[in-house]
Amino acid sequence: MNRNYDDNAKIIKALSEPSRLKIIDILSCGEKCACDILEEFEFTQPTLSHHMKVLMDCGIVESRKEGLWSYYSLNISNCNRLILFLMNLVTDTEDCICKNKSKCECK
């Protein structure tokens, strides 16, 4: 299994901020305009832009422009890869990272 620790750590770090987790929750309902997301918070548009940039830089959120408006959505493929990575990290006994399987406690 390709574990991609660096890429996944970048995503997990981005998600470790409560406002960003809430943004992911909001986007789980579908594509949203920045103005709609902003209504859910008590911070400024530049702060939202910062959070969105972090989420886009790690590949978990995508954006598109339509006129003056920015629309955001989850990158479902990358979200699924993160979920699979975390699931395999704690449950994968066949591809255990242990070098010496005889001493591995995850048999």
C-alpha distances in whole Angstrom, upper triangle without the diagonal:
4,6,9,11,15,14,14,16,19,19,19,22,23,23,25,28,30,32,28,27,30,30,27,28,31,29,27,31,31,32,34,37,37,40,39,36,39,41,39,39,42,41,42,40,39,37,35,35,33,31,30,29,27,25,25,24,21,20,21,24,26,30,33,36,39,43,43,40,36,34,31,28,24,22,20,17,16,17,15,12,13,14,11,9,12,12,9,10,13,13,9,11,10,7,9,10,13,14,17,16,20,20,17,19,16,17
4,6,9,11,11,11,14,16,16,17,19,21,21,23,26,28,30,26,25,29,28,25,27,30,28,26,30,29,30,32,35,34,38,37,34,37,39,37,37,40,38,39,38,36,34,33,32,30,28,27,26,24,22,22,21,18,18,19,22,24,27,30,34,37,40,40,38,34,32,29,26,23,20,19,16,14,16,15,11,12,14,11,9,12,13,10,11,14,15,12,14,13,10,12,11,15,16,19,19,22,22,20,21,19,20
4,6,9,9,8,11,13,13,14,16,18,18,20,23,25,27,24,23,26,26,23,25,28,26,25,29,28,29,31,33,33,36,35,32,34,37,35,34,37,36,37,35,34,32,31,30,28,26,25,24,22,20,21,19,16,16,17,21,23,27,30,33,36,39,39,36,33,31,27,25,21,19,18,16,14,15,14,10,10,12,10,7,9,11,9,8,12,13,11,14,14,10,11,10,14,15,19,18,22,21,18,20,17,19
4,6,6,6,8,10,11,12,14,16,17,18,21,24,25,22,21,25,24,21,24,27,25,24,28,27,27,29,31,30,34,33,30,32,35,33,33,35,33,34,33,31,29,28,27,25,23,23,21,19,18,18,16,13,14,15,18,20,24,27,30,34,37,36,34,30,29,25,23,20,17,17,15,12,14,14,10,10,13,12,8,11,14,12,11,15,17,15,18,18,14,15,13,17,18,22,22,25,25,22,23,21,23
4,6,5,6,9,10,10,12,14,15,16,19,22,24,21,20,24,24,21,24,26,25,24,28,28,28,30,32,30,34,33,30,32,34,32,31,34,32,33,32,30,28,27,26,24,22,22,21,18,17,18,16,13,15,15,19,22,25,28,31,35,38,37,34,31,29,26,24,21,19,19,17,14,15,15,12,10,13,13,9,10,14,12,10,14,16,15,18,18,15,15,13,16,18,21,21,25,23,21,22,20,23
4,6,5,6,9,10,10,12,14,15,18,21,22,19,20,23,23,21,24,26,24,24,28,28,27,29,30,29,32,32,29,30,33,31,30,32,30,31,30,28,26,25,24,21,20,20,18,15,15,16,13,11,13,14,18,20,23,26,29,33,35,35,32,29,28,24,23,20,18,19,17,14,15,17,13,12,15,15,12,13,17,16,14,17,20,19,22,22,19,18,16,19,21,24,25,28,27,24,25,24,26
4,5,5,7,9,10,11,13,15,17,20,21,17,18,21,20,18,21,23,21,21,25,24,24,25,27,26,29,29,26,27,30,29,28,30,28,29,27,26,24,23,22,19,18,17,16,13,13,13,11,8,9,11,14,16,20,23,26,29,32,31,29,25,24,21,20,17,15,16,14,10,12,14,11,9,13,13,11,12,16,15,14,18,20,19,22,23,19,20,18,21,23,26,27,30,29,26,27,25,27
4,5,5,6,8,10,11,12,15,18,19,16,15,19,18,16,19,21,20,19,23,23,23,25,26,25,29,28,25,27,29,27,27,29,27,28,27,26,24,22,22,20,18,17,17,14,12,14,12,9,10,10,14,17,20,24,27,30,33,32,30,26,24,21,19,16,14,15,13,10,10,12,9,7,10,11,8,9,12,13,11,14,17,17,20,21,18,18,16,20,22,25,25,29,27,24,24,22,25
4,5,5,6,8,10,10,13,16,18,15,15,19,19,17,20,22,21,21,25,25,25,26,27,26,29,29,25,26,29,27,26,28,26,27,27,25,23,22,22,19,17,17,17,13,13,15,13,9,12,12,16,19,22,25,28,32,34,33,30,27,26,22,21,18,17,18,17,13,13,15,13,10,13,14,11,11,14,15,13,15,18,18,21,23,20,19,17,20,22,26,26,29,27,24,25,23,26
4,6,5,6,9,10,12,15,16,13,14,18,17,15,19,21,19,20,24,23,23,23,25,23,26,26,23,24,27,25,24,26,24,24,24,22,19,19,18,15,14,14,13,9,10,11,9,6,9,10,13,16,19,22,25,28,31,30,27,23,23,19,19,16,15,17,16,12,13,15,13,11,14,16,13,13,17,18,16,19,21,22,25,26,23,23,21,24,26,29,30,33,31,28,28,27,30
4,5,5,6,9,11,13,14,11,11,15,14,12,15,17,16,16,20,20,20,20,22,21,24,23,20,22,24,22,22,24,22,23,22,21,19,17,17,15,13,13,12,9,8,10,9,5,8,7,10,14,17,20,23,27,29,28,25,22,20,17,16,13,12,13,13,9,9,12,11,8,11,13,11,12,15,16,15,17,20,21,24,25,23,23,21,25,27,30,30,33,32,28,28,26,29
4,5,5,6,9,12,14,11,10,14,14,12,15,18,17,17,21,21,22,22,24,22,25,25,21,22,25,22,22,24,23,24,23,22,20,19,19,17,14,15,15,11,10,13,12,9,11,10,13,17,20,23,26,29,32,31,28,24,23,19,18,15,15,16,16,12,11,13,12,9,11,13,11,10,14,15,13,15,18,19,23,24,22,21,20,23,26,29,29,32,30,26,26,24,27
4,5,5,8,11,13,10,11,14,15,14,16,19,18,19,23,23,23,23,24,22,25,25,21,22,24,22,21,22,21,22,22,20,17,17,17,14,12,14,13,10,10,13,12,9,12,12,14,18,20,24,26,29,32,30,27,24,23,20,19,17,17,18,18,15,14,17,16,12,15,17,15,14,17,19,17,18,22,23,26,27,25,24,22,25,28,31,31,34,32,29,28,27,30
4,6,6,10,10,7,9,12,11,11,14,16,15,16,20,20,19,19,20,18,21,21,17,18,21,19,18,20,18,19,18,17,14,13,14,11,9,10,10,6,6,10,9,7,10,9,11,14,16,20,23,26,28,26,24,20,19,16,16,14,14,16,17,13,13,16,15,12,15,18,16,15,19,20,19,21,24,25,28,30,27,27,25,28,31,34,34,37,35,32,31,29,33
4,5,7,9,6,6,9,10,9,11,13,13,14,17,18,18,18,20,18,21,20,16,18,20,17,17,19,18,19,19,19,15,14,15,13,10,11,12,9,8,11,12,10,12,9,11,15,17,21,24,26,29,27,24,21,19,16,15,13,14,15,16,13,11,14,15,11,13,16,15,13,17,19,18,19,22,23,27,28,26,26,25,28,31,34,33,36,34,31,30,28,31
4,6,9,8,7,11,12,12,13,16,17,17,20,21,22,21,23,21,23,22,18,19,21,18,17,19,18,20,20,20,16,16,17,15,12,14,15,11,11,15,15,13,15,13,15,19,21,24,27,30,32,30,27,24,23,19,19,17,18,19,20,17,15,18,17,14,15,18,17,15,18,20,18,19,22,24,27,29,27,26,25,28,31,33,33,36,33,30,29,28,31
4,6,5,7,9,10,11,13,15,16,17,20,21,21,20,21,18,20,20,16,16,18,15,14,15,14,16,17,16,13,12,14,12,9,12,13,10,11,14,15,14,16,14,15,18,20,23,25,28,30,28,25,22,21,18,18,17,18,20,21,18,17,20,20,17,18,21,20,18,21,24,22,23,26,28,31,33,31,30,29,31,34,37,37,39,37,34,33,31,35
4,5,5,6,9,10,11,12,14,15,18,19,20,19,20,18,19,18,14,15,16,13,11,13,13,16,17,17,13,13,15,14,11,13,15,13,12,16,17,16,18,15,16,19,20,24,26,28,30,28,24,22,21,18,18,17,19,20,22,20,17,20,21,18,18,22,21,19,22,25,23,23,26,29,32,34,32,32,31,33,37,39,38,41,39,35,34,32,36
4,5,5,6,9,10,10,12,14,16,17,17,16,16,14,15,14,11,11,13,10,8,10,10,13,13,14,10,9,12,11,8,10,13,12,11,14,16,16,17,14,14,17,18,21,22,25,26,24,21,18,18,15,16,15,18,19,22,19,17,21,22,19,20,23,23,21,24,27,26,26,29,31,34,36,35,34,33,36,39,42,41,44,42,39,37,35,39
4,5,5,6,9,10,10,12,15,16,15,14,15,13,16,15,11,12,14,12,11,13,13,14,14,14,11,9,11,10,6,8,11,9,8,11,13,12,13,11,11,14,15,18,20,23,25,23,20,17,16,13,13,12,14,16,18,16,14,17,18,16,17,20,20,19,21,24,23,24,27,28,32,34,32,31,31,34,37,39,39,42,40,36,35,33,36
4,5,5,6,9,10,11,13,15,16,15,17,15,18,16,12,14,16,12,12,15,15,17,17,18,15,13,15,14,10,11,14,12,10,13,15,14,14,11,12,15,17,20,23,25,27,26,22,19,17,14,14,12,14,15,17,15,13,16,17,14,14,18,18,16,19,22,21,21,24,26,29,31,30,30,29,32,35,38,37,40,38,34,33,31,34
4,5,5,6,9,10,12,13,14,13,15,14,15,13,10,11,12,9,9,13,13,16,16,17,14,12,14,14,11,12,15,14,12,15,17,16,17,13,13,16,17,20,22,24,26,24,21,18,16,14,13,13,16,16,19,18,15,18,20,17,17,21,21,20,22,25,24,25,27,29,33,35,33,33,33,36,39,41,40,43,41,38,36,34,37
4,5,5,6,9,10,11,11,10,12,10,12,11,7,9,11,9,10,13,13,14,14,15,12,9,12,12,9,9,12,12,9,12,15,14,14,11,10,12,13,16,18,20,22,21,17,14,13,10,10,10,13,14,17,16,14,17,19,17,17,21,21,20,22,25,25,26,28,30,33,35,34,34,33,36,39,42,41,44,42,39,38,35,38
4,5,5,6,9,10,11,11,13,13,15,13,10,13,15,12,13,17,17,18,17,18,16,13,14,14,11,10,13,12,9,11,14,13,12,9,8,11,13,16,19,21,24,23,19,16,13,10,9,7,10,11,14,13,10,13,15,13,14,17,18,17,19,22,22,23,25,26,30,32,30,30,30,34,37,39,38,41,40,36,35,32,35
4,5,5,7,10,11,11,14,14,16,13,11,13,14,11,13,17,17,19,19,20,18,15,17,17,14,13,17,16,13,15,18,17,16,12,12,14,16,19,21,23,25,24,21,18,15,12,11,10,13,13,16,15,12,15,17,15,15,18,20,18,20,23,23,23,25,27,31,33,31,32,32,35,38,41,39,42,41,37,36,33,35
4,5,6,8,9,8,11,11,12,9,7,11,11,9,11,15,16,17,16,18,16,13,15,17,13,12,16,16,13,15,18,18,17,13,12,14,14,17,19,20,22,21,17,15,13,10,9,10,13,14,17,17,14,17,20,18,18,21,23,22,23,26,27,27,29,31,34,36,35,35,35,38,42,44,43,46,44,41,39,37,39
4,5,5,6,7,10,11,13,10,9,12,13,12,14,18,18,19,17,19,17,14,15,16,13,11,15,15,12,13,16,16,14,11,9,10,11,14,16,18,20,20,16,13,10,7,6,6,10,11,14,14,12,14,17,16,16,20,21,21,22,25,26,26,28,29,33,34,33,34,34,37,40,43,42,45,43,40,39,36,38
4,5,8,10,13,14,16,14,12,15,16,14,17,20,21,22,21,22,21,17,18,19,16,15,18,17,14,15,18,17,15,11,11,13,14,17,19,20,24,23,20,17,13,11,8,7,10,9,13,13,10,12,16,15,14,17,19,19,20,23,24,24,25,27,31,32,31,32,32,36,39,41,40,43,42,38,37,34,36
4,7,8,12,14,15,12,11,15,15,14,17,20,21,22,21,23,22,18,20,21,18,16,20,20,17,18,21,20,18,15,13,14,15,17,19,20,23,22,19,17,13,11,9,9,13,12,16,17,14,16,19,19,18,21,23,22,23,26,27,28,29,30,34,35,34,35,36,39,42,45,43,46,45,41,40,37,39
4,6,10,13,14,12,11,15,16,15,18,21,22,22,20,22,21,18,18,20,18,15,18,19,16,16,19,19,16,14,11,12,12,13,16,16,20,20,16,14,10,9,6,8,11,11,14,15,14,16,19,19,18,21,23,23,24,27,28,29,30,31,35,36,35,36,37,40,43,45,44,47,46,42,41,38,40
4,7,10,12,10,10,14,15,15,17,21,20,20,18,20,19,16,16,18,16,13,16,17,14,14,18,18,15,13,10,9,9,10,12,13,16,16,12,10,6,5,4,8,10,12,15,16,15,17,20,20,20,23,25,25,26,29,30,31,32,33,37,38,36,38,38,41,44,47,45,49,48,44,43,40,42
4,6,8,6,7,10,11,12,14,17,17,17,15,17,17,13,14,16,15,12,15,17,14,14,18,19,17,15,11,11,10,10,12,12,15,14,10,9,5,5,7,10,13,15,18,18,17,20,22,22,22,25,27,27,28,31,32,33,34,35,39,40,39,40,40,43,46,49,48,51,50,46,45,42,45
4,5,5,7,9,10,12,14,16,16,15,12,15,15,12,12,15,14,12,15,17,15,15,18,20,18,16,13,12,9,10,10,10,12,11,7,6,4,6,9,13,15,18,21,21,20,23,25,24,25,28,29,29,31,34,34,36,37,38,42,43,41,42,42,46,48,51,50,53,52,49,48,45,48
4,5,5,6,9,10,11,14,12,11,8,11,11,8,8,12,11,9,12,15,13,13,17,18,17,16,12,12,10,11,10,11,13,11,7,6,6,7,10,13,16,19,22,21,20,23,25,24,25,29,29,29,31,34,34,35,37,38,42,43,41,42,41,45,47,50,50,53,51,48,47,45,47
4,5,5,6,9,10,12,12,11,8,12,13,10,11,14,14,12,15,18,17,17,20,22,21,19,16,16,13,14,13,13,13,11,8,8,9,10,13,16,20,22,25,24,23,27,29,27,28,32,32,32,34,37,37,38,40,41,45,46,45,45,45,48,51,54,53,56,54,51,50,48,50
4,5,5,7,10,12,13,13,11,14,14,11,13,16,15,13,17,18,17,18,21,22,21,19,16,16,14,15,15,14,16,14,11,10,9,10,12,15,19,20,24,23,22,25,27,26,26,30,31,30,32,35,35,36,38,39,43,45,43,44,43,47,50,52,51,54,53,49,48,46,48
4,5,6,7,11,11,11,10,13,12,8,11,13,11,10,14,15,14,15,18,19,18,16,13,14,13,15,15,16,18,16,12,11,10,9,11,13,17,18,22,21,19,22,25,23,24,27,28,27,29,32,32,33,35,37,40,42,40,41,40,43,46,49,48,51,50,46,45,42,45
4,5,5,8,8,8,7,10,9,7,10,12,11,11,14,16,15,17,19,21,20,18,16,17,15,16,16,17,18,15,13,12,12,12,14,16,20,22,25,24,22,26,27,26,26,30,30,30,32,35,34,35,37,39,43,44,43,43,42,45,48,51,50,53,51,48,47,45,48
4,6,8,9,10,10,14,13,10,13,16,15,15,18,19,18,20,23,24,24,21,18,19,18,19,19,19,20,17,15,14,14,14,16,18,22,24,27,26,24,27,30,28,28,32,32,31,33,36,36,37,39,41,44,46,45,45,44,48,50,53,52,55,53,50,49,46,49
4,7,9,11,12,15,13,11,14,16,14,14,18,18,17,19,22,22,22,20,17,19,18,20,21,21,23,20,17,16,15,14,16,17,21,22,26,24,22,25,27,25,25,29,30,28,30,33,33,33,36,38,41,43,42,42,42,45,48,50,49,52,50,47,45,43,46
4,6,8,10,12,10,9,12,14,12,13,17,17,16,19,21,22,22,20,18,20,19,21,21,23,23,21,18,17,17,16,17,19,22,24,27,25,23,26,28,26,26,30,30,29,31,34,33,34,36,38,42,44,42,42,41,44,47,50,49,52,50,46,45,43,46
4,7,10,12,10,10,14,14,13,15,18,19,19,21,23,24,25,23,21,23,22,24,24,25,25,22,20,19,19,19,21,22,25,27,30,28,26,30,31,29,29,33,33,31,34,37,36,36,39,41,44,47,45,44,44,46,49,52,52,54,52,49,47,45,49
4,7,8,6,7,11,11,11,13,15,16,17,19,21,22,23,22,20,21,20,22,22,23,23,20,18,17,18,18,20,21,24,27,29,27,26,29,30,28,29,33,32,31,34,36,35,36,39,41,44,46,44,44,43,45,48,51,51,54,51,48,47,45,48
4,5,5,6,9,10,11,13,14,16,17,18,20,22,23,22,19,20,19,20,20,21,21,17,16,15,17,17,20,22,24,27,30,28,27,30,31,29,31,34,34,33,35,38,37,38,41,43,46,48,46,45,44,47,50,53,53,55,53,50,49,47,51
4,5,5,6,9,10,10,12,14,15,16,18,20,21,20,17,18,15,17,16,17,17,14,12,12,14,14,17,19,22,25,27,26,25,29,30,28,30,33,33,32,35,37,36,38,40,42,45,47,45,45,43,47,49,52,52,55,53,50,49,47,50
4,5,5,6,9,10,10,13,14,15,16,19,20,20,17,18,16,17,17,19,19,15,14,13,15,15,18,20,22,25,27,25,25,29,29,27,29,33,32,32,35,37,36,37,40,41,45,46,44,44,42,45,47,51,51,54,52,49,48,46,50
4,5,5,6,9,10,11,13,14,15,17,19,18,16,17,16,19,18,21,21,18,16,15,16,15,18,19,21,24,26,24,23,27,27,25,27,30,30,29,32,34,33,34,37,39,42,44,41,41,40,42,45,48,48,51,49,46,45,43,47
4,5,5,6,9,10,11,12,14,16,17,15,13,14,13,15,16,18,19,16,14,12,13,12,14,16,18,21,23,21,20,24,25,23,25,28,28,27,30,32,31,33,35,37,40,42,40,40,39,42,44,47,47,50,48,45,44,42,45
4,5,5,6,9,10,10,12,14,15,15,12,13,11,13,13,16,17,14,12,10,12,11,14,16,17,21,23,20,20,24,25,23,25,28,28,28,31,33,32,34,36,37,41,42,40,40,38,42,44,47,47,50,48,45,45,43,46
4,5,5,6,9,10,10,13,14,14,13,14,13,16,16,19,20,18,16,13,15,13,16,16,18,21,23,20,20,24,24,22,24,27,26,26,29,31,30,32,34,35,39,40,38,37,36,39,41,44,45,48,46,43,43,41,44
4,5,5,6,9,10,11,13,12,10,12,13,16,17,20,21,19,16,14,14,12,14,14,16,18,20,18,17,21,21,19,21,24,23,23,26,28,27,29,31,32,36,37,35,35,34,37,39,42,42,45,43,40,40,38,41
4,5,5,6,8,10,11,10,8,9,9,12,13,16,18,16,14,10,11,8,10,11,13,16,18,16,15,19,20,18,20,23,23,23,26,28,27,29,31,32,36,37,35,35,34,37,40,43,43,46,44,41,40,38,41
4,5,5,6,9,10,10,9,10,10,13,14,17,19,17,15,12,13,11,13,13,14,17,18,16,16,20,20,18,21,24,23,23,26,28,27,29,32,33,36,37,34,35,33,36,39,42,42,45,44,41,41,38,41
4,5,5,6,9,9,9,11,12,16,17,21,23,21,19,15,15,13,14,13,14,17,18,14,15,18,18,16,19,21,20,20,24,25,24,26,29,30,33,34,31,31,30,33,35,39,39,42,40,37,37,35,38
4,6,6,6,6,5,8,10,14,16,20,22,21,18,14,13,10,10,9,10,13,14,11,11,15,15,13,16,19,18,18,21,23,22,24,27,27,31,32,30,30,29,32,35,38,38,41,39,36,36,33,36
4,5,5,6,5,6,8,11,14,17,20,19,16,13,12,9,10,9,9,13,13,11,12,16,15,14,17,20,19,20,23,24,24,26,28,29,32,33,30,31,30,34,36,39,39,42,41,38,38,35,38
4,5,8,8,9,11,14,17,20,22,21,19,16,16,13,13,13,12,15,15,12,14,17,16,15,18,20,19,20,23,24,23,26,28,28,32,32,29,30,28,32,34,37,37,41,39,36,37,34,37
4,6,8,10,13,16,19,23,25,24,22,18,17,14,14,12,10,13,13,9,11,14,12,11,14,16,15,16,19,20,19,22,24,25,28,29,26,26,25,28,30,34,34,37,36,33,33,31,33
4,6,7,10,14,17,20,23,23,20,16,15,12,11,9,7,10,10,7,9,12,11,11,14,15,15,16,19,20,20,23,25,25,28,28,26,27,26,30,31,35,35,38,37,34,34,31,34
4,7,10,14,17,20,23,23,20,16,14,10,9,6,5,8,9,6,6,10,10,9,12,14,14,15,17,19,19,21,23,24,27,28,26,27,26,30,32,35,34,38,37,33,33,30,33
4,7,10,14,17,20,19,16,12,10,7,6,4,5,8,10,9,9,12,13,13,15,17,18,18,21,23,23,25,27,27,31,32,30,30,30,33,36,39,38,42,41,37,37,34,37
4,7,11,13,17,17,14,10,8,6,5,6,6,10,11,10,11,14,15,15,18,20,20,21,24,25,26,28,30,30,34,34,32,33,32,36,38,41,41,44,43,40,40,37,39
4,7,10,13,13,10,7,5,4,6,9,9,13,15,14,15,18,19,19,21,23,24,25,27,29,29,32,33,34,37,38,35,37,36,40,42,45,45,48,47,44,44,41,43
4,7,10,11,8,6,5,7,9,12,12,15,17,17,18,21,22,22,24,26,27,28,30,32,33,35,36,37,40,41,38,40,39,43,45,48,48,51,50,47,47,44,46
4,6,7,6,5,6,9,12,15,16,19,21,21,22,25,26,26,28,30,31,32,34,36,36,38,40,40,44,44,42,43,43,46,48,52,51,55,54,50,50,48,50
4,6,5,6,7,11,14,17,18,21,23,23,24,27,28,29,30,33,34,35,36,38,39,41,42,43,47,47,45,46,46,50,52,55,54,58,57,53,53,50,53
4,6,8,10,14,17,20,22,25,27,27,28,30,32,32,34,36,37,38,40,42,42,44,46,46,50,50,48,50,49,53,55,58,57,61,60,57,56,54,56
4,7,10,13,17,20,22,25,27,27,27,31,32,32,33,36,37,37,39,41,42,44,45,46,50,50,48,49,49,52,54,57,57,61,59,56,56,53,56
4,7,10,13,17,19,22,24,24,24,27,29,29,30,33,34,34,36,38,39,40,42,43,47,47,45,46,46,49,52,55,54,58,56,53,53,50,52
4,7,10,14,15,18,21,20,21,24,25,25,27,29,30,30,33,35,35,37,39,39,43,44,42,43,42,46,48,51,50,54,53,49,49,46,49
4,7,11,13,15,18,18,18,21,23,23,24,27,27,28,30,32,33,34,36,37,41,41,39,40,40,44,46,49,48,52,51,47,47,44,46
4,7,9,12,15,15,14,17,19,19,20,23,24,24,26,28,29,31,32,33,37,38,36,37,36,40,42,45,45,48,47,43,43,40,42
4,7,9,12,12,11,14,16,16,17,20,21,22,23,25,26,28,29,30,34,35,33,34,34,38,40,43,42,45,44,41,40,37,40
4,6,9,8,7,10,12,12,13,16,17,18,19,22,23,24,25,26,30,31,29,30,30,34,36,39,38,42,41,37,37,34,36
4,6,6,6,9,10,11,13,14,16,17,18,20,21,23,24,25,28,29,27,28,28,32,34,37,36,40,39,35,35,32,34
4,5,5,6,9,10,10,12,14,15,16,18,20,22,22,22,26,26,25,27,27,31,33,36,35,38,37,34,34,30,32
4,5,5,6,9,10,11,12,14,15,16,18,20,21,21,24,24,22,24,25,28,31,33,32,36,35,32,32,29,30
4,5,5,6,9,10,10,12,14,15,16,19,20,20,23,24,21,23,23,27,29,32,31,34,34,30,30,27,29
4,5,5,6,9,10,11,12,14,15,17,18,19,23,23,22,23,23,27,29,32,31,34,33,30,29,26,28
4,5,5,6,8,10,10,12,14,16,16,16,20,21,19,21,22,25,28,30,29,32,32,28,28,24,26
4,5,5,6,9,10,10,12,15,15,15,18,19,17,18,19,22,25,27,26,30,29,26,26,23,24
4,5,5,6,9,10,10,13,14,15,18,19,17,18,18,22,24,27,26,29,28,25,25,22,24
4,5,5,6,9,10,11,12,13,17,18,17,18,18,22,25,27,25,29,28,24,23,20,22
4,5,5,6,8,10,10,10,14,15,14,15,16,19,22,24,23,26,26,22,22,18,20
4,6,5,6,9,10,10,13,14,12,13,13,17,20,22,21,24,24,20,20,17,19
4,5,5,7,9,10,13,15,14,14,14,17,20,22,21,24,23,19,19,16,18
4,5,6,6,8,11,13,13,13,14,17,20,22,20,23,22,19,18,14,16
4,5,5,5,8,10,9,9,11,14,17,19,17,20,20,16,16,12,14
4,6,6,9,11,10,9,9,12,15,18,16,19,18,14,14,11,14
4,6,9,12,11,10,11,13,17,18,16,19,17,14,12,10,12
4,6,9,10,9,12,13,17,18,15,18,17,13,12,9,11
4,6,6,6,9,11,14,16,13,16,16,12,12,9,10
4,6,5,9,10,13,13,10,13,13,9,9,6,6
4,6,9,10,12,13,10,13,14,11,12,9,8
4,6,9,10,12,10,14,14,11,13,10,10
4,5,8,10,8,11,11,8,10,8,9
4,6,9,9,12,12,9,11,10,12
4,6,6,9,8,6,9,9,11
4,6,9,9,8,12,12,13
4,5,6,7,10,11,11
4,5,5,8,9,8
4,6,8,10,9
4,6,9,9
4,6,6
4,6
4
